[in-house]
Amino acid sequence: MFKRNVGGIDRILRIVIGLGLMLGYFFNPGAPYSWLYWIGIIPLATGLMGSCALYTILGVNTCKK
């Protein structure tokens, strides 16, 4: 599977931001470009999985070793 490179506060923030964006869609579905709220799936998924492809490419690791 993927190497874990997201940890701690970074992981919590990703989950909160992802959920917040997705909830924004349900609270404001008629807004112009409301479909952009679904971009929250990306930080939510990377936070839950603990792995970020962009971090892998850039060589970033926020996990404690």
PQR file with spaces between the fields and no chain letter, atoms N, CA, C, O and H, PARSE charges and radii, in Angstrom:
ATOM       1  N    MET     1       0.840   -1.185    0.000 -0.4000 1.5000
ATOM       2  CA   MET     1       0.000    0.000    0.000 -0.0000 2.0000
ATOM       3  C    MET     1       0.883    1.245    0.000  0.5500 1.7000
ATOM       4  O    MET     1       2.077    1.168   -0.288 -0.5500 1.4000
ATOM       5  N    PHE     2       0.295    2.372    0.320 -0.4000 1.5000
ATOM       6  CA   PHE     2       1.023    3.630    0.317 -0.0000 2.0000
ATOM       7  C    PHE     2       1.814    3.818    1.598  0.5500 1.7000
ATOM       8  O    PHE     2       1.395    3.378    2.669 -0.5500 1.4000
ATOM       9  H    PHE     2      -0.675    2.434    0.554  0.4000 1.0000
ATOM      10  N    LYS     3       2.954    4.470    1.483 -0.4000 1.5000
ATOM      11  CA   LYS     3       3.770    4.789    2.641 -0.0000 2.0000
ATOM      12  C    LYS     3       3.109    5.943    3.394  0.5500 1.7000
ATOM      13  O    LYS     3       2.687    6.924    2.781 -0.5500 1.4000
ATOM      14  H    LYS     3       3.295    4.828    0.613  0.4000 1.0000
ATOM      15  N    ARG     4       3.018    5.828    4.721 -0.4000 1.5000
ATOM      16  CA   ARG     4       2.418    6.878    5.541 -0.0000 2.0000
ATOM      17  C    ARG     4       3.352    8.085    5.580  0.5500 1.7000
ATOM      18  O    ARG     4       4.521    7.968    5.947 -0.5500 1.4000
ATOM      19  H    ARG     4       3.361    5.032    5.219  0.4000 1.0000
ATOM      20  N    ASN     5       2.823    9.236    5.198 -0.4000 1.5000
ATOM      21  CA   ASN     5       3.624   10.448    5.252 -0.0000 2.0000
ATOM      22  C    ASN     5       2.825   11.648    5.770  0.5500 1.7000
ATOM      23  O    ASN     5       3.291   12.785    5.703 -0.5500 1.4000
ATOM      24  H    ASN     5       1.873    9.331    4.900  0.4000 1.0000
ATOM      25  N    VAL     6       1.625   11.388    6.283 -0.4000 1.5000
ATOM      26  CA   VAL     6       0.791   12.433    6.879 -0.0000 2.0000
ATOM      27  C    VAL     6       0.506   12.017    8.312  0.5500 1.7000
ATOM      28  O    VAL     6      -0.022   10.931    8.555 -0.5500 1.4000
ATOM      29  H    VAL     6       1.246   10.464    6.337  0.4000 1.0000
ATOM      30  N    GLY     7       0.848   12.864    9.249 -0.4000 1.5000
ATOM      31  CA   GLY     7       0.632   12.491   10.636 -0.0000 2.0000
ATOM      32  C    GLY     7       0.294   13.667   11.524  0.5500 1.7000
ATOM      33  O    GLY     7       0.441   14.825   11.134 -0.5500 1.4000
ATOM      34  H    GLY     7       1.277   13.746    9.052  0.4000 1.0000
ATOM      35  N    GLY     8      -0.157   13.356   12.713 -0.4000 1.5000
ATOM      36  CA   GLY     8      -0.406   14.344   13.751 -0.0000 2.0000
ATOM      37  C    GLY     8      -1.427   15.399   13.383  0.5500 1.7000
ATOM      38  O    GLY     8      -2.510   15.099   12.881 -0.5500 1.4000
ATOM      39  H    GLY     8      -0.276   12.415   13.030  0.4000 1.0000
ATOM      40  N    ILE     9      -1.057   16.644   13.644 -0.4000 1.5000
ATOM      41  CA   ILE     9      -1.954   17.771   13.419 -0.0000 2.0000
ATOM      42  C    ILE     9      -2.308   17.895   11.935  0.5500 1.7000
ATOM      43  O    ILE     9      -3.437   18.250   11.595 -0.5500 1.4000
ATOM      44  H    ILE     9      -0.177   16.888   14.051  0.4000 1.0000
ATOM      45  N    ASP    10      -1.368   17.609   11.069 -0.4000 1.5000
ATOM      46  CA   ASP    10      -1.614   17.662    9.624 -0.0000 2.0000
ATOM      47  C    ASP    10      -2.790   16.762    9.259  0.5500 1.7000
ATOM      48  O    ASP    10      -3.667   17.157    8.490 -0.5500 1.4000
ATOM      49  H    ASP    10      -0.452   17.320   11.345  0.4000 1.0000
ATOM      50  N    ARG    11      -2.803   15.574    9.804 -0.4000 1.5000
ATOM      51  CA   ARG    11      -3.858   14.607    9.513 -0.0000 2.0000
ATOM      52  C    ARG    11      -5.209   15.084   10.035  0.5500 1.7000
ATOM      53  O    ARG    11      -6.219   14.979    9.338 -0.5500 1.4000
ATOM      54  H    ARG    11      -2.091   15.254   10.428  0.4000 1.0000
ATOM      55  N    ILE    12      -5.230   15.604   11.251 -0.4000 1.5000
ATOM      56  CA   ILE    12      -6.471   16.105   11.847 -0.0000 2.0000
ATOM      57  C    ILE    12      -7.012   17.279   11.036  0.5500 1.7000
ATOM      58  O    ILE    12      -8.210   17.349   10.764 -0.5500 1.4000
ATOM      59  H    ILE    12      -4.410   15.690   11.817  0.4000 1.0000
ATOM      60  N    LEU    13      -6.133   18.196   10.653 -0.4000 1.5000
ATOM      61  CA   LEU    13      -6.566   19.351    9.859 -0.0000 2.0000
ATOM      62  C    LEU    13      -7.146   18.928    8.512  0.5500 1.7000
ATOM      63  O    LEU    13      -8.144   19.489    8.062 -0.5500 1.4000
ATOM      64  H    LEU    13      -5.159   18.138   10.874  0.4000 1.0000
ATOM      65  N    ARG    14      -6.536   17.959    7.880 -0.4000 1.5000
ATOM      66  CA   ARG    14      -7.046   17.477    6.593 -0.0000 2.0000
ATOM      67  C    ARG    14      -8.450   16.905    6.740  0.5500 1.7000
ATOM      68  O    ARG    14      -9.318   17.165    5.907 -0.5500 1.4000
ATOM      69  H    ARG    14      -5.725   17.502    8.246  0.4000 1.0000
ATOM      70  N    ILE    15      -8.676   16.131    7.789 -0.4000 1.5000
ATOM      71  CA   ILE    15      -9.993   15.537    8.010 -0.0000 2.0000
ATOM      72  C    ILE    15     -11.029   16.620    8.292  0.5500 1.7000
ATOM      73  O    ILE    15     -12.124   16.591    7.729 -0.5500 1.4000
ATOM      74  H    ILE    15      -7.971   15.920    8.466  0.4000 1.0000
ATOM      75  N    VAL    16     -10.694   17.571    9.156 -0.4000 1.5000
ATOM      76  CA   VAL    16     -11.631   18.642    9.501 -0.0000 2.0000
ATOM      77  C    VAL    16     -11.941   19.511    8.282  0.5500 1.7000
ATOM      78  O    VAL    16     -13.104   19.827    8.029 -0.5500 1.4000
ATOM      79  H    VAL    16      -9.804   17.594    9.613  0.4000 1.0000
ATOM      80  N    ILE    17     -10.919   19.897    7.530 -0.4000 1.5000
ATOM      81  CA   ILE    17     -11.133   20.732    6.349 -0.0000 2.0000
ATOM      82  C    ILE    17     -11.946   19.980    5.293  0.5500 1.7000
ATOM      83  O    ILE    17     -12.847   20.549    4.677 -0.5500 1.4000
ATOM      84  H    ILE    17      -9.975   19.641    7.736  0.4000 1.0000
ATOM      85  N    GLY    18     -11.628   18.718    5.089 -0.4000 1.5000
ATOM      86  CA   GLY    18     -12.372   17.919    4.111 -0.0000 2.0000
ATOM      87  C    GLY    18     -13.839   17.793    4.482  0.5500 1.7000
ATOM      88  O    GLY    18     -14.713   17.980    3.636 -0.5500 1.4000
ATOM      89  H    GLY    18     -10.895   18.256    5.590  0.4000 1.0000
ATOM      90  N    LEU    19     -14.117   17.476    5.747 -0.4000 1.5000
ATOM      91  CA   LEU    19     -15.503   17.372    6.191 -0.0000 2.0000
ATOM      92  C    LEU    19     -16.207   18.723    6.105  0.5500 1.7000
ATOM      93  O    LEU    19     -17.373   18.797    5.718 -0.5500 1.4000
ATOM      94  H    LEU    19     -13.406   17.324    6.435  0.4000 1.0000
ATOM      95  N    GLY    20     -15.493   19.793    6.467 -0.4000 1.5000
ATOM      96  CA   GLY    20     -16.072   21.126    6.407 -0.0000 2.0000
ATOM      97  C    GLY    20     -16.474   21.521    5.001  0.5500 1.7000
ATOM      98  O    GLY    20     -17.552   22.075    4.786 -0.5500 1.4000
ATOM      99  H    GLY    20     -14.546   19.733    6.781  0.4000 1.0000
ATOM     100  N    LEU    21     -15.606   21.236    4.046 -0.4000 1.5000
ATOM     101  CA   LEU    21     -15.933   21.552    2.649 -0.0000 2.0000
ATOM     102  C    LEU    21     -17.137   20.743    2.163  0.5500 1.7000
ATOM     103  O    LEU    21     -18.025   21.275    1.497 -0.5500 1.4000
ATOM     104  H    LEU    21     -14.730   20.787    4.221  0.4000 1.0000
ATOM     105  N    MET    22     -17.155   19.473    2.500 -0.4000 1.5000
ATOM     106  CA   MET    22     -18.265   18.640    2.051 -0.0000 2.0000
ATOM     107  C    MET    22     -19.573   19.037    2.722  0.5500 1.7000
ATOM     108  O    MET    22     -20.626   19.003    2.085 -0.5500 1.4000
ATOM     109  H    MET    22     -16.433   19.041    3.041  0.4000 1.0000
ATOM     110  N    LEU    23     -19.525   19.410    3.985 -0.4000 1.5000
ATOM     111  CA   LEU    23     -20.733   19.887    4.664 -0.0000 2.0000
ATOM     112  C    LEU    23     -21.199   21.209    4.074  0.5500 1.7000
ATOM     113  O    LEU    23     -22.398   21.487    4.047 -0.5500 1.4000
ATOM     114  H    LEU    23     -18.670   19.438    4.503  0.4000 1.0000
ATOM     115  N    GLY    24     -20.264   22.025    3.601 -0.4000 1.5000
ATOM     116  CA   GLY    24     -20.614   23.275    2.953 -0.0000 2.0000
ATOM     117  C    GLY    24     -21.556   23.066    1.786  0.5500 1.7000
ATOM     118  O    GLY    24     -22.434   23.894    1.542 -0.5500 1.4000
ATOM     119  H    GLY    24     -19.290   21.799    3.623  0.4000 1.0000
ATOM     120  N    TYR    25     -21.389   21.985    1.070 -0.4000 1.5000
ATOM     121  CA   TYR    25     -22.278   21.681   -0.051 -0.0000 2.0000
ATOM     122  C    TYR    25     -23.707   21.464    0.442  0.5500 1.7000
ATOM     123  O    TYR    25     -24.656   21.951   -0.171 -0.5500 1.4000
ATOM     124  H    TYR    25     -20.676   21.312    1.268  0.4000 1.0000
ATOM     125  N    PHE    26     -23.860   20.738    1.544 -0.4000 1.5000
ATOM     126  CA   PHE    26     -25.198   20.431    2.040 -0.0000 2.0000
ATOM     127  C    PHE    26     -25.879   21.653    2.657  0.5500 1.7000
ATOM     128  O    PHE    26     -27.105   21.756    2.637 -0.5500 1.4000
ATOM     129  H    PHE    26     -23.089   20.343    2.042  0.4000 1.0000
ATOM     130  N    PHE    27     -25.097   22.566    3.200 -0.4000 1.5000
ATOM     131  CA   PHE    27     -25.676   23.783    3.774 -0.0000 2.0000
ATOM     132  C    PHE    27     -25.946   24.849    2.711  0.5500 1.7000
ATOM     133  O    PHE    27     -26.732   25.767    2.946 -0.5500 1.4000
ATOM     134  H    PHE    27     -24.101   22.481    3.217  0.4000 1.0000
ATOM     135  N    ASN    28     -25.308   24.739    1.556 -0.4000 1.5000
ATOM     136  CA   ASN    28     -25.445   25.756    0.520 -0.0000 2.0000
ATOM     137  C    ASN    28     -25.425   25.113   -0.873  0.5500 1.7000
ATOM     138  O    ASN    28     -24.566   25.442   -1.691 -0.5500 1.4000
ATOM     139  H    ASN    28     -24.670   23.994    1.365  0.4000 1.0000
ATOM     140  N    PRO    29     -26.364   24.199   -1.147 -0.5600 1.5000
ATOM     141  CA   PRO    29     -26.307   23.471   -2.421  0.2800 2.0000
ATOM     142  C    PRO    29     -26.643   24.318   -3.644  0.5500 1.7000
ATOM     143  O    PRO    29     -26.269   23.954   -4.759 -0.5500 1.4000
ATOM     144  N    GLY    30     -27.338   25.436   -3.463 -0.4000 1.5000
ATOM     145  CA   GLY    30     -27.738   26.241   -4.609 -0.0000 2.0000
ATOM     146  C    GLY    30     -26.727   27.295   -5.009  0.5500 1.7000
ATOM     147  O    GLY    30     -26.969   28.056   -5.946 -0.5500 1.4000
ATOM     148  H    GLY    30     -27.642   25.731   -2.557  0.4000 1.0000
ATOM     149  N    ALA    31     -25.606   27.355   -4.323 -0.4000 1.5000
ATOM     150  CA   ALA    31     -24.602   28.377   -4.610 -0.0000 2.0000
ATOM     151  C    ALA    31     -23.937   28.113   -5.958  0.5500 1.7000
ATOM     152  O    ALA    31     -23.808   26.965   -6.384 -0.5500 1.4000
ATOM     153  H    ALA    31     -25.409   26.737   -3.562  0.4000 1.0000
ATOM     154  N    PRO    32     -23.515   29.193   -6.628 -0.5600 1.5000
ATOM     155  CA   PRO    32     -22.766   28.985   -7.865  0.2800 2.0000
ATOM     156  C    PRO    32     -21.484   28.202   -7.561  0.5500 1.7000
ATOM     157  O    PRO    32     -20.814   28.447   -6.558 -0.5500 1.4000
ATOM     158  N    TYR    33     -21.172   27.292   -8.414 -0.4000 1.5000
ATOM     159  CA   TYR    33     -19.974   26.453   -8.259 -0.0000 2.0000
ATOM     160  C    TYR    33     -19.994   25.642   -6.961  0.5500 1.7000
ATOM     161  O    TYR    33     -18.937   25.345   -6.403 -0.5500 1.4000
ATOM     162  H    TYR    33     -21.717   27.093   -9.229  0.4000 1.0000
ATOM     163  N    SER    34     -21.171   25.287   -6.482 -0.4000 1.5000
ATOM     164  CA   SER    34     -21.267   24.514   -5.242 -0.0000 2.0000
ATOM     165  C    SER    34     -20.605   23.143   -5.378  0.5500 1.7000
ATOM     166  O    SER    34     -20.248   22.527   -4.374 -0.5500 1.4000
ATOM     167  H    SER    34     -22.029   25.529   -6.935  0.4000 1.0000
ATOM     168  N    TRP    35     -20.443   22.672   -6.587 -0.4000 1.5000
ATOM     169  CA   TRP    35     -19.788   21.374   -6.796 -0.0000 2.0000
ATOM     170  C    TRP    35     -18.335   21.410   -6.328  0.5500 1.7000
ATOM     171  O    TRP    35     -17.748   20.360   -6.067 -0.5500 1.4000
ATOM     172  H    TRP    35     -20.733   23.172   -7.403  0.4000 1.0000
ATOM     173  N    LEU    36     -17.747   22.605   -6.219 -0.4000 1.5000
ATOM     174  CA   LEU    36     -16.357   22.704   -5.766 -0.0000 2.0000
ATOM     175  C    LEU    36     -16.188   22.272   -4.316  0.5500 1.7000
ATOM     176  O    LEU    36     -15.082   21.941   -3.889 -0.5500 1.4000
ATOM     177  H    LEU    36     -18.224   23.458   -6.431  0.4000 1.0000
ATOM     178  N    TYR    37     -17.287   22.275   -3.554 -0.4000 1.5000
ATOM     179  CA   TYR    37     -17.211   21.787   -2.175 -0.0000 2.0000
ATOM     180  C    TYR    37     -16.746   20.327   -2.133  0.5500 1.7000
ATOM     181  O    TYR    37     -16.144   19.885   -1.154 -0.5500 1.4000
ATOM     182  H    TYR    37     -18.186   22.545   -3.901  0.4000 1.0000
ATOM     183  N    TRP    38     -17.032   19.588   -3.207 -0.4000 1.5000
ATOM     184  CA   TRP    38     -16.662   18.176   -3.233 -0.0000 2.0000
ATOM     185  C    TRP    38     -15.158   17.960   -3.352  0.5500 1.7000
ATOM     186  O    TRP    38     -14.686   16.826   -3.262 -0.5500 1.4000
ATOM     187  H    TRP    38     -17.521   19.946   -4.002  0.4000 1.0000
ATOM     188  N    ILE    39     -14.406   19.031   -3.552 -0.4000 1.5000
ATOM     189  CA   ILE    39     -12.950   18.915   -3.526 -0.0000 2.0000
ATOM     190  C    ILE    39     -12.498   18.469   -2.131  0.5500 1.7000
ATOM     191  O    ILE    39     -11.387   17.965   -1.969 -0.5500 1.4000
ATOM     192  H    ILE    39     -14.789   19.952   -3.625  0.4000 1.0000
ATOM     193  N    GLY    40     -13.348   18.653   -1.140 -0.4000 1.5000
ATOM     194  CA   GLY    40     -13.066   18.222    0.225 -0.0000 2.0000
ATOM     195  C    GLY    40     -12.811   16.730    0.342  0.5500 1.7000
ATOM     196  O    GLY    40     -12.265   16.272    1.346 -0.5500 1.4000
ATOM     197  H    GLY    40     -14.250   19.063   -1.271  0.4000 1.0000
ATOM     198  N    ILE    41     -13.199   15.966   -0.673 -0.4000 1.5000
ATOM     199  CA   ILE    41     -12.935   14.520   -0.656 -0.0000 2.0000
ATOM     200  C    ILE    41     -11.430   14.255   -0.620  0.5500 1.7000
ATOM     201  O    ILE    41     -10.982   13.295    0.006 -0.5500 1.4000
ATOM     202  H    ILE    41     -13.642   16.338   -1.488  0.4000 1.0000
ATOM     203  N    ILE    42     -10.655   15.100   -1.287 -0.4000 1.5000
ATOM     204  CA   ILE    42      -9.207   14.879   -1.369 -0.0000 2.0000
ATOM     205  C    ILE    42      -8.532   15.006   -0.008  0.5500 1.7000
ATOM     206  O    ILE    42      -7.844   14.071    0.401 -0.5500 1.4000
ATOM     207  H    ILE    42     -11.018   15.880   -1.796  0.4000 1.0000
ATOM     208  N    PRO    43      -8.695   16.132    0.725 -0.5600 1.5000
ATOM     209  CA   PRO    43      -8.049   16.185    2.033  0.2800 2.0000
ATOM     210  C    PRO    43      -8.630   15.168    3.011  0.5500 1.7000
ATOM     211  O    PRO    43      -7.906   14.644    3.857 -0.5500 1.4000
ATOM     212  N    LEU    44      -9.927   14.884    2.906 -0.4000 1.5000
ATOM     213  CA   LEU    44     -10.527   13.887    3.784 -0.0000 2.0000
ATOM     214  C    LEU    44      -9.903   12.511    3.546  0.5500 1.7000
ATOM     215  O    LEU    44      -9.532   11.820    4.495 -0.5500 1.4000
ATOM     216  H    LEU    44     -10.516   15.310    2.219  0.4000 1.0000
ATOM     217  N    ALA    45      -9.792   12.123    2.292 -0.4000 1.5000
ATOM     218  CA   ALA    45      -9.222   10.809    1.961 -0.0000 2.0000
ATOM     219  C    ALA    45      -7.753   10.713    2.371  0.5500 1.7000
ATOM     220  O    ALA    45      -7.333    9.704    2.937 -0.5500 1.4000
ATOM     221  H    ALA    45     -10.094   12.684    1.522  0.4000 1.0000
ATOM     222  N    THR    46      -6.972   11.755    2.090 -0.4000 1.5000
ATOM     223  CA   THR    46      -5.551   11.698    2.448 -0.0000 2.0000
ATOM     224  C    THR    46      -5.371   11.713    3.961  0.5500 1.7000
ATOM     225  O    THR    46      -4.441   11.100    4.485 -0.5500 1.4000
ATOM     226  H    THR    46      -7.313   12.575    1.630  0.4000 1.0000
ATOM     227  N    GLY    47      -6.262   12.415    4.665 -0.4000 1.5000
ATOM     228  CA   GLY    47      -6.192   12.415    6.126 -0.0000 2.0000
ATOM     229  C    GLY    47      -6.550   11.063    6.709  0.5500 1.7000
ATOM     230  O    GLY    47      -5.895   10.597    7.641 -0.5500 1.4000
ATOM     231  H    GLY    47      -7.017   12.913    4.240  0.4000 1.0000
ATOM     232  N    LEU    48      -7.571   10.432    6.176 -0.4000 1.5000
ATOM     233  CA   LEU    48      -7.987    9.124    6.682 -0.0000 2.0000
ATOM     234  C    LEU    48      -6.975    8.030    6.340  0.5500 1.7000
ATOM     235  O    LEU    48      -6.730    7.132    7.145 -0.5500 1.4000
ATOM     236  H    LEU    48      -8.103   10.811    5.419  0.4000 1.0000
ATOM     237  N    MET    49      -6.389    8.108    5.139 -0.4000 1.5000
ATOM     238  CA   MET    49      -5.421    7.093    4.731 -0.0000 2.0000
ATOM     239  C    MET    49      -4.039    7.330    5.335  0.5500 1.7000
ATOM     240  O    MET    49      -3.265    6.389    5.513 -0.5500 1.4000
ATOM     241  H    MET    49      -6.588    8.837    4.485  0.4000 1.0000
ATOM     242  N    GLY    50      -3.734    8.585    5.649 -0.4000 1.5000
ATOM     243  CA   GLY    50      -2.421    8.901    6.200 -0.0000 2.0000
ATOM     244  C    GLY    50      -1.332    8.981    5.153  0.5500 1.7000
ATOM     245  O    GLY    50      -0.146    8.945    5.481 -0.5500 1.4000
ATOM     246  H    GLY    50      -4.363    9.348    5.504  0.4000 1.0000
ATOM     247  N    SER    51      -1.725    9.089    3.895 -0.4000 1.5000
ATOM     248  CA   SER    51      -0.758    9.138    2.809 -0.0000 2.0000
ATOM     249  C    SER    51      -1.181   10.183    1.785  0.5500 1.7000
ATOM     250  O    SER    51      -2.353   10.266    1.420 -0.5500 1.4000
ATOM     251  H    SER    51      -2.688    9.119    3.628  0.4000 1.0000
ATOM     252  N    CYS    52      -0.217   10.983    1.323 -0.4000 1.5000
ATOM     253  CA   CYS    52      -0.494   12.023    0.339 -0.0000 2.0000
ATOM     254  C    CYS    52       0.489   11.871   -0.824  0.5500 1.7000
ATOM     255  O    CYS    52       1.703   11.877   -0.625 -0.5500 1.4000
ATOM     256  H    CYS    52       0.736   10.915    1.620  0.4000 1.0000
ATOM     257  N    ALA    53      -0.043   11.737   -2.029 -0.4000 1.5000
ATOM     258  CA   ALA    53       0.801   11.556   -3.212 -0.0000 2.0000
ATOM     259  C    ALA    53       1.688   12.772   -3.453  0.5500 1.7000
ATOM     260  O    ALA    53       2.850   12.619   -3.831 -0.5500 1.4000
ATOM     261  H    ALA    53      -1.030   11.732   -2.191  0.4000 1.0000
ATOM     262  N    LEU    54       1.167   13.964   -3.244 -0.4000 1.5000
ATOM     263  CA   LEU    54       1.953   15.179   -3.440 -0.0000 2.0000
ATOM     264  C    LEU    54       3.122   15.236   -2.454  0.5500 1.7000
ATOM     265  O    LEU    54       4.223   15.649   -2.818 -0.5500 1.4000
ATOM     266  H    LEU    54       0.223   14.088   -2.937  0.4000 1.0000
ATOM     267  N    TYR    55       2.883   14.821   -1.208 -0.4000 1.5000
ATOM     268  CA   TYR    55       3.973   14.763   -0.231 -0.0000 2.0000
ATOM     269  C    TYR    55       5.051   13.792   -0.689  0.5500 1.7000
ATOM     270  O    TYR    55       6.240   14.056   -0.511 -0.5500 1.4000
ATOM     271  H    TYR    55       1.989   14.485   -0.912  0.4000 1.0000
ATOM     272  N    THR    56       4.648   12.673   -1.278 -0.4000 1.5000
ATOM     273  CA   THR    56       5.611   11.689   -1.773 -0.0000 2.0000
ATOM     274  C    THR    56       6.468   12.295   -2.876  0.5500 1.7000
ATOM     275  O    THR    56       7.685   12.112   -2.891 -0.5500 1.4000
ATOM     276  H    THR    56       3.682   12.458   -1.423  0.4000 1.0000
ATOM     277  N    ILE    57       5.839   13.015   -3.796 -0.4000 1.5000
ATOM     278  CA   ILE    57       6.569   13.634   -4.906 -0.0000 2.0000
ATOM     279  C    ILE    57       7.547   14.684   -4.394  0.5500 1.7000
ATOM     280  O    ILE    57       8.678   14.776   -4.873 -0.5500 1.4000
ATOM     281  H    ILE    57       4.850   13.164   -3.784  0.4000 1.0000
ATOM     282  N    LEU    58       7.099   15.484   -3.406 -0.4000 1.5000
ATOM     283  CA   LEU    58       7.936   16.564   -2.873 -0.0000 2.0000
ATOM     284  C    LEU    58       8.907   16.098   -1.791  0.5500 1.7000
ATOM     285  O    LEU    58       9.778   16.863   -1.377 -0.5500 1.4000
ATOM     286  H    LEU    58       6.181   15.409   -3.017  0.4000 1.0000
ATOM     287  N    GLY    59       8.772   14.871   -1.333 -0.4000 1.5000
ATOM     288  CA   GLY    59       9.662   14.345   -0.311 -0.0000 2.0000
ATOM     289  C    GLY    59       9.348   14.853    1.088  0.5500 1.7000
ATOM     290  O    GLY    59      10.232   14.904    1.944 -0.5500 1.4000
ATOM     291  H    GLY    59       8.065   14.250   -1.669  0.4000 1.0000
ATOM     292  N    VAL    60       8.094   15.230    1.325 -0.4000 1.5000
ATOM     293  CA   VAL    60       7.671   15.745    2.634 -0.0000 2.0000
ATOM     294  C    VAL    60       7.117   14.591    3.453  0.5500 1.7000
ATOM     295  O    VAL    60       6.456   13.703    2.914 -0.5500 1.4000
ATOM     296  H    VAL    60       7.376   15.189    0.630  0.4000 1.0000
ATOM     297  N    ASN    61       7.388   14.599    4.761 -0.4000 1.5000
ATOM     298  CA   ASN    61       6.870   13.591    5.670 -0.0000 2.0000
ATOM     299  C    ASN    61       6.590   14.257    7.014  0.5500 1.7000
ATOM     300  O    ASN    61       7.510   14.752    7.666 -0.5500 1.4000
ATOM     301  H    ASN    61       7.926   15.320    5.198  0.4000 1.0000
ATOM     302  N    THR    62       5.317   14.272    7.434 -0.4000 1.5000
ATOM     303  CA   THR    62       4.962   14.870    8.721 -0.0000 2.0000
ATOM     304  C    THR    62       4.698   13.820    9.793  0.5500 1.7000
ATOM     305  O    THR    62       4.293   14.158   10.905 -0.5500 1.4000
ATOM     306  H    THR    62       4.569   13.870    6.904  0.4000 1.0000
ATOM     307  N    CYS    63       4.924   12.544    9.465 -0.4000 1.5000
ATOM     308  CA   CYS    63       4.778   11.475   10.449 -0.0000 2.0000
ATOM     309  C    CYS    63       6.004   11.437   11.363  0.5500 1.7000
ATOM     310  O    CYS    63       7.134   11.676   10.939 -0.5500 1.4000
ATOM     311  H    CYS    63       5.252   12.269    8.562  0.4000 1.0000
ATOM     312  N    LYS    64       5.735   11.127   12.630 -0.4000 1.5000
ATOM     313  CA   LYS    64       6.871   10.900   13.529 -0.0000 2.0000
ATOM     314  C    LYS    64       7.464    9.551   13.202  0.5500 1.7000
ATOM     315  O    LYS    64       6.750    8.598   12.891 -0.5500 1.4000
ATOM     316  H    LYS    64       4.817   10.933   12.975  0.4000 1.0000
ATOM     317  N    LYS    65       8.766    9.484   13.274 -0.4000 1.5000
ATOM     318  CA   LYS    65       9.435    8.234   12.902 -0.0000 2.0000
ATOM     319  C    LYS    65       9.698    7.377   14.094  0.5500 1.7000
ATOM     320  O    LYS    65      10.256    6.287   13.961 -0.5500 1.4000
ATOM     321  H    LYS    65       9.346   10.259   13.527  0.4000 1.0000
